[in-house]
Amino acid sequence: MNVFLVLAHPEGRSFNGAMFDTAVETLSAAGHAVVTSDLYRMGFDPVSSRRNFTSVKDADYLKLQNEEVYATETGGFAQEIETEIAKVEAADLMIWQFPLWWFGLPAILKGWVDRVFAMGRTYGGGHIYETGRFSGKRALLSLTTGGPEAAYRPDGFNGDLDAILKPIQRGMLNFTGFSVLAPQVTYGPVRVSDTQRATWLAAWDRRLSTIESELPINVGRY
Ligand SMILES: Cc1cc2nc3c(=O)[nH]c(=O)nc-3n(C[C@H](O)[C@H](O)[C@H](O)COP(=O)(O)OP(=O)(O)OC[C@H]3O[C@@H](n4cnc5c(N)ncnc54)[C@H](O)[C@@H]3O)c2cc1C
């Protein structure tokens, strides 16, 4: 498989960094072609603007989706965006590794989606959900939380994690055609021992070694 790994964590030695390193090592050792985007180390700018493009459809009024469609027609994406879109297009499996921040994606990853999942090139023109541009590809969220597992059950004090992830799994991944594999959730890595964290990294390694044969989950509709 072609696997594309995206990391969104400001500290390379974090537990998220360890999960990312494990994925790179395990998937490479299994013979998959692995490409990465380590967003903080790349200094990726998450703010969408005219810098997304080399082309200009309307210099007077910035309507991002119109500019995205025009850039799709004219090859007018800025190189940093073109490079990221090409990584997604080449991937059979895409994995996002991130800490849950304010019940969602860290801003650097949300902004990466804002800029890279461009209308025309990645969705639109009737290409959404089952007919999405990325249908046939799979995606997986690997995230960490601060709160414990019990807090993220439907009756827990934060509530159902599946519901928290739905805007990402349904609104971004399914929307653009991806089939979604079960999320890899590491609850509260700060709260446990080194031994427990090593056990979780080993479990991630085991899961990844057979990930090619995993079937997608139904993330549900709104
Ligand atoms: C802005 C913000 C918003 C947040 N919002 C939420 C929220 O909505 N919900 C929520 O639940 N939490 C929230 N949090 C908490 C956050 O999700 C957790 O702090 C984060 O997920 C923990 O992961 P980490 O990689 O940062 O852990 P780290 O603190 O980096 O790592 C945990 C421990 O693992 C150790 N470690 C690193 N590598 C290894 C290794 N190879 N083997 C063994 N141990 C290792 C580290 O040394 C450290 O001791 C928020 C935090 C911030 C900053």
The ligand as an SDF file (V2000), in Angstrom:
LIG
                    3D

 53 58  0  0  0  0  0  0  0  0999 V2000
   -5.2500   23.1240   23.6070 C   0  0  0  0  0  0  0  0  0  0  0  0
   -5.5430   21.8040   24.2830 C   0  0  0  0  0  0  0  0  0  0  0  0
   -6.8520   21.3380   24.2490 C   0  0  0  0  0  0  0  0  0  0  0  0
   -7.1480   20.0880   24.8260 C   0  0  0  0  0  0  0  0  0  0  0  0
   -8.4270   19.6230   24.7410 N   0  0  0  0  0  0  0  0  0  0  0  0
   -8.7220   18.3850   25.2170 C   0  0  0  0  0  0  0  0  0  0  0  0
  -10.0330   17.8220   25.0670 C   0  0  0  0  0  0  0  0  0  0  0  0
  -10.9470   18.4080   24.4740 O   0  0  0  0  0  0  0  0  0  0  0  0
  -10.2630   16.5780   25.5850 N   0  0  0  0  0  0  0  0  0  0  0  0
   -9.2790   15.8760   26.2480 C   0  0  0  0  0  0  0  0  0  0  0  0
   -9.5350   14.7430   26.6790 O   0  0  0  0  0  0  0  0  0  0  0  0
   -8.0170   16.3700   26.3840 N   0  0  0  0  0  0  0  0  0  0  0  0
   -7.7230   17.5980   25.8810 C   0  0  0  0  0  0  0  0  0  0  0  0
   -6.4340   18.0830   25.9840 N   0  0  0  0  0  0  0  0  0  0  0  0
   -5.3880   17.1880   26.5360 C   0  0  0  0  0  0  0  0  0  0  0  0
   -4.6270   16.4740   25.4010 C   0  0  0  0  0  0  0  0  0  0  0  0
   -5.5170   15.7600   24.5610 O   0  0  0  0  0  0  0  0  0  0  0  0
   -3.6070   15.4950   25.9700 C   0  0  0  0  0  0  0  0  0  0  0  0
   -2.7000   16.2330   26.7440 O   0  0  0  0  0  0  0  0  0  0  0  0
   -2.8540   14.7410   24.8810 C   0  0  0  0  0  0  0  0  0  0  0  0
   -3.7640   13.9630   24.1240 O   0  0  0  0  0  0  0  0  0  0  0  0
   -1.7940   13.8160   25.4600 C   0  0  0  0  0  0  0  0  0  0  0  0
   -0.9850   13.3100   24.4270 O   0  0  0  0  0  0  0  0  0  0  0  0
    0.5370   13.8270   24.2360 P   0  0  0  0  0  0  0  0  0  0  0  0
    1.1400   13.1310   23.0700 O   0  0  0  0  0  0  0  0  0  0  0  0
    0.5460   15.3250   24.1990 O   0  0  0  0  0  0  0  0  0  0  0  0
    1.1540   13.3190   25.5820 O   0  0  0  0  0  0  0  0  0  0  0  0
    2.6090   13.6240   26.2330 P   0  0  0  0  0  0  0  0  0  0  0  0
    2.3920   14.4300   27.4650 O   0  0  0  0  0  0  0  0  0  0  0  0
    3.5520   14.1290   25.1890 O   0  0  0  0  0  0  0  0  0  0  0  0
    3.0710   12.1570   26.5650 O   0  0  0  0  0  0  0  0  0  0  0  0
    2.5890   11.4520   27.6870 C   0  0  0  0  0  0  0  0  0  0  0  0
    3.7410   10.6900   28.2680 C   0  0  0  0  0  0  0  0  0  0  0  0
    4.1980    9.7180   27.3110 O   0  0  0  0  0  0  0  0  0  0  0  0
    5.6060    9.6900   27.3620 C   0  0  0  0  0  0  0  0  0  0  0  0
    6.1960    9.0640   26.1780 N   0  0  0  0  0  0  0  0  0  0  0  0
    6.5990    9.6470   25.0280 C   0  0  0  0  0  0  0  0  0  0  0  0
    7.1240    8.7270   24.2110 N   0  0  0  0  0  0  0  0  0  0  0  0
    7.0500    7.5440   24.8410 C   0  0  0  0  0  0  0  0  0  0  0  0
    7.4180    6.2240   24.4880 C   0  0  0  0  0  0  0  0  0  0  0  0
    8.0260    5.9250   23.3290 N   0  0  0  0  0  0  0  0  0  0  0  0
    7.1670    5.2250   25.3700 N   0  0  0  0  0  0  0  0  0  0  0  0
    6.5710    5.4830   26.5720 C   0  0  0  0  0  0  0  0  0  0  0  0
    6.2100    6.7290   26.9590 N   0  0  0  0  0  0  0  0  0  0  0  0
    6.4380    7.7440   26.0980 C   0  0  0  0  0  0  0  0  0  0  0  0
    5.9690   11.1590   27.5490 C   0  0  0  0  0  0  0  0  0  0  0  0
    7.3080   11.2950   28.0160 O   0  0  0  0  0  0  0  0  0  0  0  0
    4.9590   11.5830   28.5970 C   0  0  0  0  0  0  0  0  0  0  0  0
    5.4030   11.2720   29.8960 O   0  0  0  0  0  0  0  0  0  0  0  0
   -6.1250   19.3330   25.4480 C   0  0  0  0  0  0  0  0  0  0  0  0
   -4.8250   19.8510   25.4960 C   0  0  0  0  0  0  0  0  0  0  0  0
   -4.5360   21.0640   24.9200 C   0  0  0  0  0  0  0  0  0  0  0  0
   -3.1080   21.5750   24.9620 C   0  0  0  0  0  0  0  0  0  0  0  0
  1  2  1  0
  2  3  1  0
  2 52  2  0
  3  4  2  0
  4  5  1  0
  4 50  1  0
  5  6  2  0
  6  7  1  0
  6 13  1  0
  7  8  2  0
  7  9  1  0
  9 10  1  0
 10 11  2  0
 10 12  1  0
 12 13  2  0
 13 14  1  0
 14 15  1  0
 14 50  1  0
 15 16  1  0
 16 17  1  0
 16 18  1  0
 18 19  1  0
 18 20  1  0
 20 21  1  0
 20 22  1  0
 22 23  1  0
 23 24  1  0
 24 25  2  0
 24 26  1  0
 24 27  1  0
 27 28  1  0
 28 29  2  0
 28 30  1  0
 28 31  1  0
 31 32  1  0
 32 33  1  0
 33 34  1  0
 33 48  1  0
 34 35  1  0
 35 36  1  0
 35 46  1  0
 36 37  1  0
 36 45  1  0
 37 38  2  0
 38 39  1  0
 39 40  1  0
 39 45  2  0
 40 41  1  0
 40 42  2  0
 42 43  1  0
 43 44  2  0
 44 45  1  0
 46 47  1  0
 46 48  1  0
 48 49  1  0
 50 51  2  0
 51 52  1  0
 52 53  1  0
M  END
$$$$
